[in-house]
Amino acid sequence: MMNLNRREFLQSAGATGVLGASSALFPGWMPRMAFRDQLNVSGNHDTLVCIFLRGGMDGLSAVVPYSEGEYYYDNRPTTAVAEPGSGVGSAIDIDGQFGFHPELAALKDIYDEGDLAIVHATGLTNNTRSHFDAMQFMEVGSPTDKTIGTGWIGRHLQATAERNNSPFRAIGLGLMAPASLRGPISPLAIRSIADFHFKGRNDELRRLQRSLQMLYTTDAPADPLGSQAKLVFDTLETVKQLNPERYDVQHGAEYYEEEFHTGLKQIAQIIKADVGLEVACLDLGGWDTHEAQGTLDGEFNGLMNVLGRGLQAFYTDMQDRMGNVTVVVMSEFGRTLVENGSGGTDHGHGNVMFLMGGGVQGGRVVTDWPGLAPDGLDEEGDLAITIDYRDVLADVLTGRMDSHALDQIFPGHVATQLGLVNQI
C-alpha cells in the first residue's frame, strides 16, 4: 500500500465514479465498501430488514395449527406443542386456530398491537428438499432457474438505483453478502461494525490515511478522483461514529450477547445513524433438526427464544422508527408433518413467514389453509403451499419500498395482491 502509485490506485478502484475496496487496496480483514461521488437519498420508502432462518425452520412448531387435532398431534407424538391452556409449554393462542410456540411469547404483544402479521402455508413452490437448491431458488427469486446471476433484492436496488447511492444502502451482516443482494449495486458485507474500526488496529488506519493523502489532495480536491478519495475519508469519519461500544439501546430493549441479537442491534444503530440504509440482511441458522429436535426443551426451543426475544428487542429499540421499518422473516422450507424415529423432523415443504413493522396490517394470520388431513397435504405428505412467498415479498416491495418493477424483480411471476401492508 505504501508503494501504491496514483495509476495503480485508479486501476484498483475499478469503474469510474465508484471506489470499491479490494484486496489490492485495503487490508483483507476490512469490510467490502463502495463509495460514490455524492450522497443522494430520496423517495418515500421503508428500511427493509430481511431475516433468513437457514436450515429449514419447523413452521408447524413455531405457529402451531392446534385446531387440526389428531391430524397434528397423532403425527407428532413427541415433537408437538400442546394446545393452549394445557399447562407449561403449551401454545399461546392467536386466533382460535393457531398458537405461538411458547418461546415466541415475546411477539404476542406486537401481534396484538397490529404490527406483526403471520403468513402460513407459504414458501417456495418448487418441491425440492435440498437446502442448497431451495435457498438459491428463493434468493434469486425464481422457483426453477438457478442460473440467474442476481438476487431479488439486488434487482430491486438496481430498478430504484437513482434514488439512493449511499455506500450504506444495502448491508449483509455476515462473512459474505447473501445471494438475494447480488446485483450491480454493491452491498456492504460486514461481520460487525467493529470491522469498520479496523479491529482496533489504529496503526493500519493511520497508514492507510497517510498513503491516500500522499496520492490526493483531500482537503480541496481539484479532480474527480481526488473527490473520490475525499469521500473515502468522509465515509470513514461517518463510520467512526458507529461505535457499538457507545450505542445507546433505547426504550428498555434487551439484546442478548449473541450473534443474531448483535446483528439486530447493529442494524438498529445504522438505521438511527441516518446514513441511507435501505436494506439489511441477517441470518439465523441451526434449524435443520433431524434428530432430537427439542421442540420444547432443546435446540429448537432455544432458537425460538433467540428469534422471539431478538425481534422483540429490535422492535422495542426502534419503537419511534418502526413506522418506517419492515422486517421479513423466512426460511427455505418447512419440516415434515410426521416426526421421524429420531425425535426430529425431516425436510418438508410449506412453512410460515413473519412480517413486522408499523406499516404491516398485522394482528392476524393470513392463510389459505389447506389443512393437515391427508387430502389437503402435498404429494409428499407435508403441509401444502397455497401462498407463493414471492407474493408476500411483492406486497412489501410495492406497498412499503415504492418498488414497481416486479416483472424484473420476480421474472415470469405475476404477483397476487395479499393486502399485507399499508401503502406508504
Secondary structure, DSSP 8 states (H G I E B T S, - for coil): -TT--HHHHHHHH-STTEEE--TTTS-TTS-B-EEESS--B-SS--EEEEEEEETT--HHHHEE-GGGTHHHHTT-TTT----TTSSTT--EESSSS-EE-GGGGGGHHHHHTT-EEEEEEEE-SS----HHHHHHHHHHT-SS-----S-HHHHHHHHTGGGB--TTSEEEESSS--GGG-SSS--EEES-GGGGGGGG-HHHHHHHHHHHHHH---SS--SHHHHHHHHHHHHHHHHHT--GGG----TT----SSHHHHHHHHHHHHHHTTS---EEEEEEE-----S---TTTSHHHHHHHHHHHHHHHHHHHTGGGGGGEEEEEEES--B-SS--TTSS--B-S-EEEEEEETTB--SEEE-----SSGGGS-TTSS----EEHHHHHHHHHHHHS----HHHHSTT--------B---
